Amino acid sequence: MKLKHYFSMILFLLFHYFVFSQAKATGKEVMIQGFHWTTDVSATKWYEVIKSNSATLQTAGFDAIWLPPPSKSTGGMGYIPTVWYDLNNAQGTQAQLVSLITDLHSKNIKVIADIVINHRGGTLGWYDFSTPSWNTPTETWSICNTSNISASGQKGTGAPDYDPVAAGLKSAGESGSFSAARDLDHSNPLVRDGIKTWMNWLKNDIGFDGWRYDFVHGYDGKYIKEYNDATNPYFSVGELLEGDRSRIVKWLDYTKGGTATASSTAFDFATKSALQNAFKDNNLSYLKDSSGKASGLIGVWPSNAVTMLDNHDTGPKPYGQDLWIFPGDQVLKGYAYLLTHPGTPMVWWPHYFNWGIKNEIDAMIKIRKDNGLSSTSNLNIVAATNNLYAAIIDDKVAMKLGSDNWSPSGTGWILKISGTGFAIWDKGTVVDVPSLTISQAGGTFSTGTTVSTVLTANNTASTIYYTLDGTTPTTASASAIGTKTLSITANTTLKAFVKNTANVSSTVYTEAYIFAAIPTFTVYFKKPTTWASSVKVYYWGTTGTAPVVAWPGVAMTQDCGDWYKYTFPSTVSATNLLFDDGTLKTVDLTATAGIKYYDGAWLSGEPVNRCPVVAPDLTISPIGGTFTTGTTVSAVLTANVNTSTIYYTLDGTIPTTSSASAVGTKTLSITANTTVKALVINTAGTSSAVKTETYTFSTPTTFTVYFKKPTNWNSAVKIYYWGTTGTAPVVAWPGVAMTQDCGDWYTFTFPSTVSASNLIFNDGTLKTADLTATAGIKYYDAAWLSAEPANRCPVVTPDLTILPAGGTFTTGTTVSPVLTANVATSTIYYTLDGTAPTTSSASAVGTKTLSITANTTVKAFVKNTGGTLSAIKTEVYTFVSIPTLTVYFKPPTTWTVVPKVHYWNAVPTGSVANTTWPGVTMVADVNGFYKYTITGPTSINLIFNNGSSGTANQTADLLNKTNGYSYTWGASTAKLGLKEEVTAKMTTVSLYPNPVSSLLQISSSSAALDYQIFAMNGSVVQAGKAINNSIDLGNLSDGLYLVKIHFENGLEHQQKIIKR
């Protein structure tokens, strides 16, 4: 135990040294906000977009990039985070993020994470937090009691939300509440611990270097100091969206946390406000305050001011949210100010890549870097009037804004860049301040690994001097020009400095690399009796690298009884975790590396008799026996305790501890005669008895039975068997179907595993007596025969039938002829084009069904298994169209029944049978008419009637009527114009327009019912019902046609028309 404490202390001290020896921003950085408001919907994942532009950022001289919130979120941009430790989001995957950070680090660009810790969203609901859960949703102490946790207005149970108005950070009427999510209670130390653990994970495991704190007016600024002290970022900045610099100063004071130094920088929205107002009002005097200093935060606290023009909130759509837009035509002048003035400038991605001013911004960054300007550079405002602002910075750079003429006084000034309303000068002397970057930074690493550390001078012509033994390097030490890569495998203290070509040296940089064997980190958990056996461990916020897991975590391994265990990767020294079975779970827990036991609480050591000793034993399944040659037996040897070791042999010798072995279980694949002998030795060294199983393989005899069906049995012959020697599928009465072999003989072959069986032959009703048979070829004809009967399957002359036979069929129907060989094993060869079939033609064994829809000549023959051919048989199938004849009848209004039609003497003769008086019932049509369609004839004799005889109940004999004939009681005419039967008053009919292109109109005193249109060859090309006394001819080809129209009064009109 003392050793464990000692090792834990060593790890803590090493970690403490590593954390608090990290490099800090120098104030000379130029940064870029690497996203805008719609990067979450980028066609290419945004992390990949940034990565593809990283070389451009490096060339431009950007030192750090601010990335969007990394965690999974209900908002696409990440500002309502849900699962902190799930870094797969709309910008890309965690793997893509880590790859991007690695790439940026290789280009000496630091990476700033957007930290949203004022509020959270639930994983699935309002407040079911994940990683960490803080016992939600059961408990809500992590949520401020002024923050809603339900639509009905239920509140959290933590402390009240922070009041930024009372703190002097916001105007009356504003608050620190974020209504779209649940506000976190930062006054609760458990909440702060969860935040710090997560931020350290982002820094140490994911690779972030610093923080941009979101919505900082939602919680006390003193906690910023606590979070920064715990994580030691390279850089941090807070977002207090205020144009009043006194409020920003007040927030910076809060971040001191009772000390004399502010723990963070802040965005200088006051400088943004001054610039916007100066450009809007054309009054550049706004840029100087009453004391002669800059109007923004850079005038009073430049070292802690991050200057910017726009961001994802303030900028114009679609890049921002239109909240506070910097004038688009003044952006370049704005950067001329920011990139020459004190403070740390933050360029916005759309301004750099989308505004068309990239080259000008690059030039301004170069001027800033060439002259060594920093956040604390001396600012001398020379002029600040309506039309002129001029300033000299560090006596190295001069700049002016406005329309008035101005240039710096004195000698040596060189105009470097100018444009509408701005100009920048320097003295042309580039000051090279030597500096060095070291990547990978020092820290604690696993013994046996290699750390590749790259030393890079800020100027490729500078010389790096270094030592690896902790001594201070001199110009006599090992050296390299520009860059040096070191491979470190043991404890090493690296010290290095840079000397430029002007013989100016940098300070000495130090990094310590410690290698240690990380102790095994295994947790043991005793499952409560009410839990399921699928026990899992869910972990998050690891110290050290571990695979990200999704709820409910990874499966634990059963150790013994109800105890389960899980071993973390060797890279992990501490973690948050909980145990669960997918439904039930423990509270959130923490553990550090070592062997840990949990039974309702963490135990101080392993419980006595936790895994009681069980007498060693093993099972072998399946047991030995006789098996079929060519098969594989998978014999599984299983110890009764999964930590015991199985020792075994396969040659029948007694196993020893030198024999082949496996822990817990072993599967053997056995394909030949084998004697397995095995024993088990448990962890206490106790041995079991030796167990033996013998596996014998043999080739089984074919087992086929032939049965001759009695003449009074049906053909569905079956075999029912039971009590087999060897494995066979279980069958239910009446058994399985036998296969017809020839004539009345049927056959069945048992599986190769069967060597004997009881059986009964039957047809489902009739059956034999109970029989027995052994493997071999057996014949049964009322009794078992000694051998195959002579001429059991006589040769049958091959033949086939084709049914139905050929003939004439109706066009549009399908005929399905079946070709059947007289012996089921014979092959049918056939053609469908009238040619003689050969053995190369289409074929089928035993039978073939054809689907015929057009004129076809089928020719076919049969070839039996003896090679004998039958004669060719031929059937011809002809398809013809069957005519139809429709007649119409309008009865008198006095009839109260549906009329009937009686017909006889059809032409052609026999095309349809005569009806029996009074005939068949007609079908209602339109306008009081009834109709009936007769299939087959082209003309026929008719009588329309109401079921009774007599002139009041029937028409006269209507002879030789054709398709379309119509009769109106009291006024009738044939549709084909039999004028001798016309008794109604003639109707005047006009068809127009003629020629017609689409719609033919019908003008008549009687409504048009139906029509037929004939081509000049007499064929019907269109027919149908007239709609509102018109006919649509849009689909008719151009040409000359005859139109016949039938009217409601029984008359018919025909006329030639031209379609064009």
C-alpha positions, 0 to 999 in steps of 0.5 A: 500500500505504501508503494501504491501511495508513493507511485501515485504521488510521483504521478501527481508531481509529474502531472503537476510539473507537466501542466504548469510548465506549458508555454503561454501566449506572448502577446505577439500572436495574430489569431483567426476565428476558424468558422462562421454561423453556417459551417455546420451545413458545409458540404465538406465537413468543416474540420476537413475544410480547415485542414485543407487551408492550414498551410495557407494559415501558416504562410499568413502568419496566424499563431492560433485558431478558434474552433467551434464548440466540439461536443455533440449538441442539439444546435448544429453549431454546438452552442447547446451541448448535450454529451460533453465527451461525444465529439462527433458533431456537425463539423466532423468526427472526433477522429477528424478533429484530432487529425486537424489539431495534429496538423495545425500543431505541426504548423505551429498553430495553437488551437482554441476550443469554444467552451460552452459551460454556462448551460447544457441540453439533455441527451434525449429530454430536457435535463437527462445529462450524459458524461457527466450525468450528475445523477440527472434526471433523478436529481437536479442539483446541478441546475440553477433554481431559476432555470426551467427543466420542463415545459410546465415551468418546473425548476432546477434545485441548485442555487439561483442563476448569476445576476450580471446586472447586479454585478455591473456587467449588463443593463437592467432587464437583462439576465444570466439565463440562457432560456434555450437550455438548462443553466448550470450551478457553478457555485456547486463544487461537483459541477466545477469538478466535472467541468475541470475534468472535461476541460483537462480531457480536451487539453491533454487527450484531444489536444486543445491549447486554450479556451474561448469562454462562451456567455461569460455573463451567465456565471461568476468570473471568479470561476474562470480563474479556477478553471484556468488554474486547473487546466493551465491553457496557452491562452483564454478569452471571454465573450462579454458582448458589451460595447461599454469597456468599463463593463469588460474591465469589471469582468476582467477584475472578477477573473482575478479571483481575489488575486492581483492578476486577471486570469483571462483576456476578453473580446474588445467589443468596445473597440469594435463599437468605437470603429463602427460608430466612427465610420458610421458618423464619419467622425474618426475622433471617436477613436481617442478618449478624453485622456488621449488613449484609444477608446476601446479596451486597448486604451486601458488594458491592452494586454488583456484585449482581443480585438475583432470586427465581427464574429458568428453572432454579430456578422452579416448573414449567411456568415453571421446572425445580423446582430451587430454588423461591422460595415462591409465596405469599411472592413479593410480599414478596420483591419488596418487599425486592428493589425497595427494597434495594441491588443491581440487581433482576431481575424474572422474567417469570412473576412479573410477567405470570402471578402476578397481582401486576403492579400491586404490582410496578409500584408498587414500581418507581415508588417505587424510581425516584421516590426514585432508589434504586440498586445502591449505596444506603445500607441501614440495617437497623433491625430483624431479629427472628423476626417483623420486618425493617425497613430505611431506604434512603437515608433516602428509603424505608422498608420492613418485612416480618413480622407485628410492627407497625413504622413509620418514626420521624420526620416526612414518611413516607407509606405507599405500598403494603402487603399481608400481611406487608409495607409500604413508605413514602417521604417523597413527594418525587420526586427528578428526576435529569436524564439523557439517552439518545441512540439511535443511538449514535455510530460509523462509517457509510457516506458517503451514508447518513443517521443518525437520532439521537434525544435523549430526556430522562428527564423529558418536561418537561426541556429538552435543550441540544445542539451539533453541532460538538463544543463544550460546550453551554450554555443558549444552545445549540440546545434542545428539550423532552423529545425531539429527532430529528437527521438526521446525514449528515456527520462530527459530534460531538454534545454534549448535556445535560438541565436539569430544571424544578428547574434541575438539569443532567445531565452532558454526553453525547457521541457522534461520528458518522464517515462514510467510504467503506468500501473495496471488499472483494473476495476472489479464490480459485484453485481447486485442480485436484482441486476441482469448478467450483462454488466457493463462499465461506462466511462468518460473524462479519462486521464490518458487516452482511451477509446470513446464509448457510447452509453451503456458502455463496454461489457465487463468480464465475469470473474467469479460468481457475481464479480465482474472485471474490466481493465483500462488501457495502460494509457489511462491513470484515472477516470469517471465511471459508472457500472450498469446492466443497460437499465440499472446503474450505480451513481457516477464514480471516479477511480485512479489506476490500480486494482479496485473493488466495488460492492455498493461502495469502493472497498479498501482491498479485495474481500476475503474469499471473494472467489472461493476455491472450486474443485477443478473439473472439466466437460468435453462436448460432444462426447466420443463416438462413431462419426462419418468420414469427411465430417468435422467434430467440434469438441469443446473442453470447458473448465468449471472455473474460467481462470483454470488451465486445461492441459490436453493431448490428442494421441491418447497419452496422459497430459502433463503441464508441458502438454498443449493448454488453454485457459478456461475453454478450448475448441478442437476440430477433429476430422480423424480417429482421435483419443482426447485426454484432458485435465484441469489445474486451477489457480491454486495448483490443484489438478482434476482427474484425467478425462478421456473421449474417443472419436472414431470415423468410418465411411457408412454403407449407402442405405436405400430402400425400394418399395413396390406399390400394391395396385390398390394404393394411391400414388402418394407413397410415403415411408415412416421411420423411427428408432434409427441407429444413427442421426436422422431427422424426426418425422411425423406420421405418415412420414416423408414422400418416396420418389417414383423410380419406375412403374410402381416402384418407389425409392428412399435413401436414408442419411449417411449417418443411419445404419439401421431403422424401423419403418413402415411403407404407406399411402397415408391410409393403407400401410405395410406391417412394422418392418426393420432394415439395415444399411444397404440396397433393399427391395420390398414387394410384399416382403423383403426380397433377397435381391433386385427383381429381374426386369424390375424397370422394363424399358418403356418406348418413349412418348409424350402428350401435349394438352390441350391440343392445338386449335383456334383460340381467342386473341388476348387469351393465354393457352398453357399447353403441358408437354408430358413425357411418359417416363418422368426421367425422360427429356423433352426437346421442343421448338416453338417456330415450327422447326424440327427439334434436336437435342440442342433445342430447349428442353425439360425433364419429365414435363414442361408447361408453355404459355402461348399468346400468339400463333405458334407451332409446337414440335416436340420429341422425348429422349429416354435415359437409354438414349431412345428417341420418340417420334416428333409430335406437332400441335398448332395454336392459332389466335383470332379476334372474336367479333362483338355486336352491341344493340341499344333499346329505349323502352316506353315509359310505361314499362316497369321492368328492365327490358330483355332481348331475344335473338336467333339466326346468328351470322356466321351460323353457330357463332352464338346459340339462340336464346330461349324466349323472352331472352336475356336481360339488358343492361342500363346505358344512358338517357333511358337506353339499355344495351346488350353485347353479343359475342361471336356474330356479325349480324342477328335477328332481334326482338326487344320485350318486357318478358311478355308477348303482344304488341304492347310488350314487344317489338316486331321481328328486327332482322339481320341487325348489326353492331350499333343497332338502336331502337327507340320505342315509337321511333327507331332506326338502325345505326347503319342507316336503315331508312325504311325503319325511320319513323321519328322526326328528322334531326338537323345535325352540324359538325364543326369545325371541319377540318378539325384539329382537336375538339369536334363540336356537334350541333343537334336538337337531340343529345349525341350518345355515342360515336364511331370513327371509320378509316377509309378502309372501313376499320374502326379507329376510335369509338366512345361516348360523346361528352357534352355534344363533343368528340376529342380527336386530339390522338387521331392521326391527320387524314380523311375519316367517316364519323357515325353518331347515334342520338338520344332520339334514336337517329344516326348521322354520318359525315366525312371529316378532315383531321389535321 
